[in-house]
Amino acid sequence: MSSTCSRAFGGWLAGCGAATAVLSGVAQTLLMIMSGGDITRLLGGIVALLLPSFLVFVVTCFLTAVPAAIVIWLGEELLIGSAVFFGCAGTVIGALSISLLLRSPAVWTSGLGCLFAIAGFVAGLTYWFVVQELEAGEYAS
C-alpha cells in the first residue's frame, strides 16, 4: 500500500509539472514571438516568467489534488492501468480547473480552455508513464 501511494504521489507531482511545462511553454513561445528578435527583451521575459511558472505549478497542485486522487483511486479499485483512461481523466480535470478559475464563456471561445485541456491530457499521460516506470523499477529490484 505504501509503495502504491508513493508511486501515485510521484506520478501526480510529475503530472502537475508536465501541465505547468505545457502552460509555461506556450507563454514562452508567445514571449519569443513578441520579443521580435531582441535577445535582451527575451531573456528579461524568461526571467520574469520564472515566478509565475512556479505559481502555476502550485495552483495546479491545489486545483487537481482532490480530482486526481479520485481518479487514481478509481483506477486502482477498478484495475484500470490504461494511458487512455488517465489521459482522458487529465483532460477533464484540466478543463474543469480553468472553468473554476475563470467563470466566463470567453475561456472556451478564446482557446484558453483547450490549452488547459491539452495540459491536463499531458499531465494524465505523464502520471501514467511515471507510475508505470516506478512500478517496473520496483519489480526489477
CYANA upper distance limits for C-alpha pairs under 8 A (distance plus 0.5 A):
  1 MET  CA      5 CYS  CA      6.76
  2 SER  CA      6 SER  CA      6.74
  3 SER  CA      7 ARG  CA      6.53
  4 THR  CA      8 ALA  CA      6.59
  5 CYS  CA      9 PHE  CA      6.52
  6 SER  CA     10 GLY  CA      6.52
  7 ARG  CA     11 GLY  CA      6.53
  7 ARG  CA    130 VAL  CA      8.40
  7 ARG  CA    131 VAL  CA      6.11
  7 ARG  CA    134 LEU  CA      6.84
  7 ARG  CA    135 GLU  CA      7.88
  8 ALA  CA     12 TRP  CA      6.51
  8 ALA  CA     72 ILE  CA      7.76
  8 ALA  CA    127 TYR  CA      8.32
  8 ALA  CA    131 VAL  CA      6.98
  9 PHE  CA     13 LEU  CA      6.68
 10 GLY  CA     14 ALA  CA      6.65
 10 GLY  CA    130 VAL  CA      7.99
 10 GLY  CA    131 VAL  CA      8.09
 11 GLY  CA     15 GLY  CA      6.56
 11 GLY  CA    126 THR  CA      7.57
 11 GLY  CA    127 TYR  CA      4.82
 11 GLY  CA    128 TRP  CA      7.54
 11 GLY  CA    129 PHE  CA      8.35
 11 GLY  CA    130 VAL  CA      5.73
 11 GLY  CA    131 VAL  CA      6.00
 12 TRP  CA     16 CYS  CA      6.72
 12 TRP  CA     68 ALA  CA      7.94
 12 TRP  CA    127 TYR  CA      6.13
 13 LEU  CA     17 GLY  CA      6.69
 13 LEU  CA     61 CYS  CA      8.00
 14 ALA  CA     18 ALA  CA      6.61
 14 ALA  CA    123 ALA  CA      7.97
 14 ALA  CA    126 THR  CA      7.04
 14 ALA  CA    127 TYR  CA      6.86
 14 ALA  CA    130 VAL  CA      7.83
 15 GLY  CA     19 ALA  CA      6.68
 15 GLY  CA    122 VAL  CA      7.85
 15 GLY  CA    123 ALA  CA      4.43
 15 GLY  CA    124 GLY  CA      6.71
 15 GLY  CA    125 LEU  CA      8.14
 15 GLY  CA    126 THR  CA      5.70
 15 GLY  CA    127 TYR  CA      5.55
 16 CYS  CA     20 THR  CA      6.66
 16 CYS  CA     57 PHE  CA      6.84
 16 CYS  CA     60 THR  CA      6.57
 16 CYS  CA     61 CYS  CA      6.59
 16 CYS  CA    123 ALA  CA      6.64
 17 GLY  CA     21 ALA  CA      6.60
 17 GLY  CA     57 PHE  CA      6.88
 17 GLY  CA    123 ALA  CA      8.14
 18 ALA  CA     22 VAL  CA      6.80
 18 ALA  CA    119 ALA  CA      7.86
 18 ALA  CA    122 VAL  CA      6.97
 18 ALA  CA    123 ALA  CA      5.85
 18 ALA  CA    126 THR  CA      7.32
 19 ALA  CA     23 LEU  CA      6.83
 19 ALA  CA     57 PHE  CA      8.46
 19 ALA  CA     60 THR  CA      8.32
 19 ALA  CA    119 ALA  CA      5.05
 19 ALA  CA    120 GLY  CA      6.55
 19 ALA  CA    122 VAL  CA      6.88
 19 ALA  CA    123 ALA  CA      5.71
 20 THR  CA     24 SER  CA      6.37
 20 THR  CA     53 SER  CA      7.27
 20 THR  CA     56 VAL  CA      6.67
 20 THR  CA     57 PHE  CA      5.97
 20 THR  CA     60 THR  CA      7.97
 20 THR  CA    119 ALA  CA      8.04
 21 ALA  CA     25 GLY  CA      6.14
 22 VAL  CA     26 VAL  CA      6.83
 22 VAL  CA    119 ALA  CA      6.16
 22 VAL  CA    122 VAL  CA      8.42
 23 LEU  CA     27 ALA  CA      6.95
 23 LEU  CA    115 LEU  CA      7.97
 23 LEU  CA    116 PHE  CA      8.04
 23 LEU  CA    119 ALA  CA      7.25
 24 SER  CA     28 GLN  CA      6.54
 24 SER  CA     49 LEU  CA      8.45
 24 SER  CA     53 SER  CA      6.53
 25 GLY  CA     29 THR  CA      6.58
 26 VAL  CA     30 LEU  CA      6.72
 27 ALA  CA     31 LEU  CA      6.63
 28 GLN  CA     32 MET  CA      6.66
 28 GLN  CA     46 ILE  CA      7.44
 28 GLN  CA     49 LEU  CA      8.47
 29 THR  CA     33 ILE  CA      6.84
 30 LEU  CA     34 MET  CA      6.59
 31 LEU  CA     35 SER  CA      6.46
 31 LEU  CA     42 LEU  CA      7.28
 31 LEU  CA     45 GLY  CA      7.35
 31 LEU  CA     46 ILE  CA      8.44
 32 MET  CA     36 GLY  CA      7.58
 32 MET  CA     37 GLY  CA      7.99
 32 MET  CA     42 LEU  CA      6.72
 33 ILE  CA     37 GLY  CA      8.35
 35 SER  CA     39 ILE  CA      8.06
 35 SER  CA     41 ARG  CA      6.54
 35 SER  CA     42 LEU  CA      6.10
 37 GLY  CA     42 LEU  CA      8.23
 38 ASP  CA     42 LEU  CA      6.70
 39 ILE  CA     43 LEU  CA      6.55
 40 THR  CA     44 GLY  CA      6.62
 41 ARG  CA     45 GLY  CA      6.65
 42 LEU  CA     46 ILE  CA      6.71
 43 LEU  CA     47 VAL  CA      6.78
 44 GLY  CA     48 ALA  CA      6.59
 45 GLY  CA     49 LEU  CA      6.64
 46 ILE  CA     50 LEU  CA      7.23
 48 ALA  CA     52 PRO  CA      8.23
 49 LEU  CA     53 SER  CA      6.50
 50 LEU  CA     54 PHE  CA      6.89
 51 LEU  CA     55 LEU  CA      6.74
 52 PRO  CA     56 VAL  CA      6.58
 53 SER  CA     57 PHE  CA      6.83
 54 PHE  CA     58 VAL  CA      6.88
 55 LEU  CA     59 VAL  CA      6.59
 56 VAL  CA     60 THR  CA      6.40
 57 PHE  CA     61 CYS  CA      6.70
 58 VAL  CA     62 PHE  CA      6.85
 59 VAL  CA     63 LEU  CA      6.51
 60 THR  CA     64 THR  CA      6.45
 61 CYS  CA     65 ALA  CA      6.32
 63 LEU  CA     97 SER  CA      6.85
 64 THR  CA     68 ALA  CA      6.07
 64 THR  CA     93 ILE  CA      7.35
 64 THR  CA     97 SER  CA      7.93
 65 ALA  CA     69 ALA  CA      6.53
 66 VAL  CA     70 ILE  CA      6.79
 67 PRO  CA     71 VAL  CA      6.77
 67 PRO  CA     93 ILE  CA      7.32
 68 ALA  CA     72 ILE  CA      6.47
 68 ALA  CA     90 GLY  CA      8.42
 68 ALA  CA     93 ILE  CA      8.12
 69 ALA  CA     73 TRP  CA      6.47
 70 ILE  CA     74 LEU  CA      6.60
 71 VAL  CA     75 GLY  CA      6.56
 71 VAL  CA     86 PHE  CA      8.34
 71 VAL  CA     89 ALA  CA      7.51
 72 ILE  CA     76 GLU  CA      6.71
 73 TRP  CA     77 GLU  CA      6.53
 74 LEU  CA     78 LEU  CA      6.34
 74 LEU  CA     79 LEU  CA      8.43
 74 LEU  CA     80 ILE  CA      8.26
 75 GLY  CA     79 LEU  CA      6.05
 75 GLY  CA     80 ILE  CA      5.09
 75 GLY  CA     81 GLY  CA      7.08
 76 GLU  CA     80 ILE  CA      6.93
 76 GLU  CA     81 GLY  CA      8.40
 80 ILE  CA     85 PHE  CA      7.92
 81 GLY  CA     85 PHE  CA      8.08
 81 GLY  CA    128 TRP  CA      8.14
 82 SER  CA     86 PHE  CA      7.11
 82 SER  CA    128 TRP  CA      8.14
 83 ALA  CA     87 GLY  CA      6.37
 83 ALA  CA    124 GLY  CA      8.21
 83 ALA  CA    125 LEU  CA      6.43
 83 ALA  CA    128 TRP  CA      6.33
 83 ALA  CA    129 PHE  CA      8.28
 84 VAL  CA     88 CYS  CA      6.46
 84 VAL  CA    125 LEU  CA      8.31
 85 PHE  CA     89 ALA  CA      6.55
 86 PHE  CA     90 GLY  CA      6.45
 86 PHE  CA    121 PHE  CA      8.33
 86 PHE  CA    124 GLY  CA      5.25
 86 PHE  CA    125 LEU  CA      6.63
 86 PHE  CA    127 TYR  CA      7.95
 86 PHE  CA    128 TRP  CA      6.90
 87 GLY  CA     91 THR  CA      6.73
 87 GLY  CA    120 GLY  CA      7.92
 87 GLY  CA    121 PHE  CA      5.13
 87 GLY  CA    122 VAL  CA      7.29
 87 GLY  CA    123 ALA  CA      7.81
 87 GLY  CA    124 GLY  CA      4.79
 87 GLY  CA    125 LEU  CA      5.45
 88 CYS  CA     92 VAL  CA      6.86
 88 CYS  CA    121 PHE  CA      6.72
 88 CYS  CA    124 GLY  CA      7.72
 89 ALA  CA     93 ILE  CA      6.69
 89 ALA  CA    120 GLY  CA      8.41
 89 ALA  CA    121 PHE  CA      7.97
 89 ALA  CA    124 GLY  CA      7.17
 90 GLY  CA     94 GLY  CA      6.49
 90 GLY  CA    117 ALA  CA      8.03
 90 GLY  CA    120 GLY  CA      4.78
 90 GLY  CA    121 PHE  CA      5.28
 90 GLY  CA    122 VAL  CA      7.89
 90 GLY  CA    123 ALA  CA      6.57
 90 GLY  CA    124 GLY  CA      4.92
 90 GLY  CA    125 LEU  CA      8.28
 91 THR  CA     95 ALA  CA      6.66
 91 THR  CA    116 PHE  CA      8.26
 91 THR  CA    117 ALA  CA      5.07
 91 THR  CA    118 ILE  CA      6.79
 91 THR  CA    119 ALA  CA      7.83
 91 THR  CA    120 GLY  CA      4.93
 91 THR  CA    121 PHE  CA      4.92
 91 THR  CA    124 GLY  CA      7.86
 92 VAL  CA     96 LEU  CA      6.54
 92 VAL  CA    117 ALA  CA      7.16
 92 VAL  CA    120 GLY  CA      7.68
 93 ILE  CA     97 SER  CA      6.47
 93 ILE  CA    117 ALA  CA      8.07
 93 ILE  CA    120 GLY  CA      6.82
 94 GLY  CA     98 ILE  CA      7.01
 94 GLY  CA    116 PHE  CA      5.57
 94 GLY  CA    117 ALA  CA      5.20
 94 GLY  CA    118 ILE  CA      8.01
 94 GLY  CA    119 ALA  CA      7.10
 94 GLY  CA    120 GLY  CA      4.85
 94 GLY  CA    121 PHE  CA      8.04
 95 ALA  CA     99 SER  CA      6.73
 95 ALA  CA    113 GLY  CA      6.44
 95 ALA  CA    114 CYS  CA      7.79
 95 ALA  CA    116 PHE  CA      6.30
 95 ALA  CA    117 ALA  CA      5.27
 95 ALA  CA    120 GLY  CA      7.93
 96 LEU  CA    100 LEU  CA      6.64
 97 SER  CA    101 LEU  CA      6.73
 97 SER  CA    116 PHE  CA      8.36
 98 ILE  CA    102 LEU  CA      6.44
 98 ILE  CA    107 VAL  CA      8.18
 98 ILE  CA    113 GLY  CA      6.81
 98 ILE  CA    116 PHE  CA      7.04
 99 SER  CA    103 ARG  CA      6.06
 99 SER  CA    104 SER  CA      8.05
 99 SER  CA    107 VAL  CA      7.88
 99 SER  CA    113 GLY  CA      7.92
102 LEU  CA    107 VAL  CA      7.37
103 ARG  CA    107 VAL  CA      8.16
105 PRO  CA    109 THR  CA      7.10
106 ALA  CA    110 SER  CA      6.16
107 VAL  CA    111 GLY  CA      7.08
107 VAL  CA    112 LEU  CA      5.85
107 VAL  CA    113 GLY  CA      5.89
108 TRP  CA    112 LEU  CA      6.57
108 TRP  CA    113 GLY  CA      5.31
108 TRP  CA    114 CYS  CA      7.36
109 THR  CA    113 GLY  CA      8.48
111 GLY  CA    115 LEU  CA      6.85
112 LEU  CA    116 PHE  CA      6.86
113 GLY  CA    117 ALA  CA      6.66
114 CYS  CA    118 ILE  CA      6.59
115 LEU  CA    119 ALA  CA      6.67
116 PHE  CA    120 GLY  CA      6.54
117 ALA  CA    121 PHE  CA      6.69
118 ILE  CA    122 VAL  CA      6.76
119 ALA  CA    123 ALA  CA      6.61
120 GLY  CA    124 GLY  CA      6.58
121 PHE  CA    125 LEU  CA      6.76
122 VAL  CA    126 THR  CA      6.50
123 ALA  CA    127 TYR  CA      6.58
124 GLY  CA    128 TRP  CA      6.79
125 LEU  CA    129 PHE  CA      6.59
126 THR  CA    130 VAL  CA      6.51
127 TYR  CA    131 VAL  CA      6.61
128 TRP  CA    132 GLN  CA      6.64
129 PHE  CA    133 GLU  CA      6.67
130 VAL  CA    134 LEU  CA      6.57
131 VAL  CA    135 GLU  CA      6.49
132 GLN  CA    136 ALA  CA      6.59
133 GLU  CA    137 GLY  CA      6.61
134 LEU  CA    138 GLU  CA      6.64
135 GLU  CA    139 TYR  CA      6.90
136 ALA  CA    140 ALA  CA      6.66
137 GLY  CA    141 SER  CA      6.88
